Amino acid sequence: MIRLLALLAFLVGIGPVLSATVEPGIDVLRARAFRELRGKRIGLLANQASLGRGGSNTIEVLHHAIGLEVEALFAPEHGIDGKAPAGREFPDSTHAGTGLKVWSLYGPGAVRQPRANMLESLDALVYDVQDAGFRAYTYISTMGLTMDACGAAGIEFVVLDRPNPLGGLRVEGPMMEPRFKSFVGQWPVPLVYGLTPGELALMIAGERWIPNPPKVTVVRMNGWRRRMTWQDTGLQWTPTSPGVPTAERALFLPAMALLADIGGVSVGFGTPMPYECLAAPWFDPNRLCDWLRGRRLPGVEFIPVKFTPSRGAYAGREVQGARLRFTDPATAPLVALNFYALEAARRVGGRDLYASAARTSRSFAMFDKINGTDATRKALESGRSAAEIIASWARGEESFRARRRPYLLYQ
């Protein structure tokens, strides 16, 4: 019996994470009676998804906390309520629930970081924003730029840490090169970087990727492990933006965003399946799925699908192809799927989607910005295979894994 129990314990230890209880930083902070913030005047960068396990929003929690004073709120892209469409700037406002001033960090005139007057009354700025784990998702750009402003103002930057929904082991995709630095790619990390917000904040400061690194304090989570994706945390997902209403969408976004930017197929826009499909009128869905299955990619399956999108290149026309489904989110490739999809279109559908887009003289500036390099575009121009493109990332991925090691807070 003892041997049997020991074997079961071993198997549970190496098996999938089940029914985990993860406590975000805000819950840990509250349990410690707000120790890290006591006696301080703070600003708070947060939004509608800044929630504890019980569903209470960090804005309300800190506003009513005894022993500290919330002086102002700061809102990233999509606003304090997360409803502003992608790319739409919004002005400063007043928070309805608390009456606090809300400074826009996605404001008119390209306001992307706090100005000195926004910070002058503060002792610390607290960051509590749920990230998507994808470099092009702009919250991490806002975080680092805000850190720089805090450093220049001489105030502390406090991160209430949250899970990376893609997990902390997955590192995928091309590295961002300095000349392609933009708001959808501020930091020299792979497209999928496998860090929590707190870990990334420590790395931004420690590697001096900003001119004025501040003092960074991270209130760590309880119960989170690197192998966890969102479904393992036991936490309920709140839409982080209009484009990421579910935790599953956070997986599909890096898997199809590059393909969506090139165009020529439907990825499911205008249906309940955005970023989940590869479809066009000219695909044979069974042949397409068979070809994709033949790549033997772990943790993902391909299902024949037929639908009529209301948006995109084939709006109002019936299309058919493959729908992605993640069977094991922890092991499935993400960024690589964009390039297997492009190769599938060429080999099964007889269409070179990149070449077709290039013939229209369209700009690939955003494609290069999201990739953080023009090497991907040049590889597509030269006809390199998906496997060759994916293999070209390996050196950068391994270098990044080694470079990030001193900043890891969780095992």
N, C-alpha and C positions, 0 to 999 in steps of 0.2 A: 504493500500500500504506500509506504514512504517513497519507494522508487517511482511509483505511478504518479504521486503528487509532485515529485521533483520534475518528472518529465513534462507534466502538464504546465508547471510553472515556467519551464524552459521554453516550451512551445508558445505560451502566451507572451513571453518576453520578446520573442522574435517575430511574432505574427503581427497582423494589422492592428492599428490602434482602434479600440472600441470604447464607446461611451466615455470618452475623456471629459474631464471637468477642467476647462481652461478658464482662468480668471484674467481678464485684460488688466492693464496697468491701472485704470481708474478704480477697479474693485480693490486692488492691492493698496492703492493710495488711501482709499476710504477706510479700509480695515486698519491701517496704521494711523488713523486720525489725522490724515493730511500732513504728516510729519515733514515731508520735503518742502511744503509750501507755507508752513506756519509763519505768520508775521510778515508775509510778503504781499506786495501789490502786484497782481499778475494780469497779463493778457492771455487770452485763450484762443488758439487756432483750432477750430472744430467745425463739425457740421452735423447733419441729421443722423449720420451713422456712428457718431461717437457715443456708443452705448455700453453700459455694463451688462453683466449676465442677466440681471433682472429687468432690463429694458429701460432703465433710467438714463437720461442723457447727461453727459459730462457738463454741459452748459448749466443745467439746473442744479446738478450736484455741487459744483464748485461755487455757484452763485449763492447757495444757501449754506455753504460750509462755514463753520465758526473758526476764526483764527486766521483767515486770509481775506483778501479783498480782490474781487475780479473788477478790473478797471475798464476793460474793453474786450470785444471779440474781434477775431480776424477770420475772414472767409476765403477758402480757396476757390478754384474754378468750380462752377455749378452752384455757388452760393451757400449760404448758411443752412438752407433747407434742401440743397442738392437738386433743385428743380430746373436751374438754368441750363439750356442746351449747350452742348460742347461748342467751345469757341466764342460764345456770346459773353461779352463783358458786361459787368453790372456795377452800379454805383455804391457808395457807402450808404448805410441805412441804420435803422434802429431795430433791435431785436424785440419782437412782439412779446415774448414771454417774460423777459427780464428788464426791458427798457434800456439795455446796454447799447452803447455805440458799436456798430459793426463796420470795421474797416475792410474794404474790398481789396483782396490781393489778386483780383482778376478784373481790375477796374479800367475805365476809359483812360486813354493816354498811356496804355501799356504799363500800368502800375502792377508790378509782379512781386514786389517785396515791400515790407513796411518802411515808411519814411521815418526820419528821425523824430518828427513831432508826434508820431503815433506811439512811440516807445518811451518818451521822455519821463513819464510818471511811473514807469514799471520797474520792478526789481527782477522779474522773470517773465518769460513767455512760455506758456505750456502748449505743447503740440499733442493733439489726440485726434488723429484722422486715420480711418481705415483705408489702407492701401490695397491695390490690386496685384502687386508683385510684378508689374510689367513696366519697363523703363519709360515707355511712351505715355504712361498714365501720369498726368501732370502734378499730382499731389507731392511726389518726392522732389520735383523741381521747386515747388513752393516751399517745401520744408527746408531745403538747403539754402535757398535765397533768403529766407527768413532767419536762418541761423547766422548768415553773414551780417545781416542788419543788426541782430542782437549782439554779435561780437563787436561791431563798430560802436554800438551804444554802451557796451560794457555791462550787459545784463545776461543772466543765466538763461539757458535753453533747456527746458524740461520735457522729456518725451514720456508720455503714458503709453507704454508699448502695447502692440496689437499683433495678432498672427499675420504672417504672410499667407494668403489663401492658397498659394501654389506650393507651399511647403518651404522648408529651409535647406533642403538638399539639392533641389533642382537649380542648375546653372546652365543656361542655354542661349545660344545666339551670338551674333557679332558684337564685338566691343565698340563702344562709342569713341570715335576719333575726335580730337579737339576741334578740328576745323568744321565739324558737323554739329557742334554744340548748339542747342536750341532749347526752347521751353519743353519740347517733347523728347529731349535727350540732354540733360545737364551734366550728368556724371559719367565718368569712364567705367561703366559696368556693362555686363552683357544685357541683352534685351530682357531676359529672365534671370534675376540675380540672387534669389534665395536668401534675402535678409529681411528681418523685421524692420519697421521704421526706426526703432532705437538703435539697432546694429548699424543701419545705414547712416544714421546721424553721427554715431561715433566714428565711422569710417570717413565721412565727409570732413569732419573736424581733424581727425588724426592724420589723414593723408594730405591735409591742407589744400583741399580742392576749392576752398573759398579763401578770399584774402584775409578775412577777419574771423577765425574760428572762435566761437564762444566757449564758455564752460558748459559742458553737456552733462546733464543728469538724466539717467534712464530709470524709470520705475518699471521694473521687469514684471512680466506676467508670471503667474503660477500655473504649472501643469503643461506648458507648451513644450513640445519636442520637435526637433528639426524634421523628422519624418512625417509630421502631420500636415495634411492638406485641410482645407476648411471643414470638410465633412467629418473629420476626426475630432474636432475641437469641442463639439457639443454646444456651440454657440449658434444663435439664429442670425442669419444674414439680413442686414438692412441694406436696401439699394444705396450704393456709394455714389452713384450718379445715374442719370437717365439711361446711359449705355450699359451699365452693369447692375441690372436689377436682381440678379441671383449670383450665388457663389459659383455655379456652373458656368455662367457667362465669363467670369474671371479666367476660367480655363480656356474657353473658346476664343477669347479675344486675341491672345498671342498666337493661337493656332491658325487664325484666318485673317488677321488684320492686314498683313502684307499682301496677300492675295486680293483682298477687297480693294486695296489701293490701286493695284494694277488693273483690275476690272476684267470685263469680257465674259464673266460668268456671274451667276447669282450665288451669293453666299447665304441667302435666306433673308435679306433685307425685305421689309414689307410683308413678313410672315411672323408667326410666333417662334421662328427658328433662326434669328440672325446670328451670323458667324458659325453656324452649325452645318452648312451645306456647301456642296460643290455641284452645281447644276447648270444646265443649258439645254436648249431644244435639240442640240446635235449630239448629246451624250446617249450612249446605250448604258442604262443604269447598271445592268448586271455585269457587263464587261468592265465598267469603271470600278465597281466594288470588288470584282475579282482581282483586278490589277492592283488596287490599293491593299487588299488583303495579302497579296503576294509579296508585299514589302515586309511582312511579318513584324509589324510594329507592335510593341507591347502596350497593353492597357487601353487600346482603342479598337473599336470595330466600325465597320462601314455598312450601312443599310440602304438598299435601293429606296429612292424617294421620288415623288412627282408632286408638283405644286405650281401655283400661279402667283408670282410675287406682285405686289402693288408698287414696288420701288425698284430702281436699278435698271441695268441695261435691258432686261427682258420684262419690264413692268407690263402686266396685262397679258403676257404670253405664257403658255404652259411650258415648264421646264422639267427636266428629269436628271437624276444623277445619284449622288451619294450623300447620306447624312451621317455625320460623325456622332459617335457615342463613346464616352469614356467609361470603360469598365473597371479601370484601376487608375484613378487620377494621380496617384503617387508615382507611377512608373511610366505613364504615357508621355511620349515626346510632345512638345507643343510647337515651338517655333519651326521645327523641322517640317511640320505638316503643311505649312504654306508651300514649301518647295516640292514636296511629293505631289501636292495638288496641281501645281504648275506642270510638273512632268507628266502627270496623268492626263492632263488636257492635251498635251502634245502627242503622247504615245497612243492614247485611246481615242481621243476626239479629233486628232489631226490638226489641232490649233495651237500655235505658239502665242500665248496670251501676251507675253512681254513684247514680242516683235510686233504684234498687232497694235498694241498701245503705242509703241515707239513710232510707228508709221503715221499716227495721227498728230505727231509733233507735240504731244502733250508734255507737260513738265513732270519730271520725276523728283523735283526738289523735296516734296514731302516724303516720298518713298525713301530717299537717301537720309533724310532727317530721322525718320523712324528707325531705320537700320543703324544710323549713327556712322555710316560709311558709304562710299560709292562702290566698294569692292563687290557687294552683292549684285548691284545693277550691272557692273562690268562682267561678272560671272554669267549672268543671264544673257547678256549680249553675245558672249562667246559660246553659248550653248552648253555650258557645263551642267552635269547631271545634279540631281538633288543630293545624292550621296557625296559628290565632290564638294558642293557648297557647304553642306553640313560638316564635313571633315575639316574644312578650312577654318572653322571656329575653334577647333580643339585647343590650339596653343593658347589663344586668348582666354578660353574658359579655365584651363588649368592654371594659368598665371593668376587669374582673378581669385580662384579658390585659395591659392596660397596667400595672396595679398590680403584677403578678407579675414584670414584665420584669427589674427589678434583681436578682432572686434566681435567675435561670436560670443553671445551671452547664454546660449542654450545648447544642450547636448543632443 
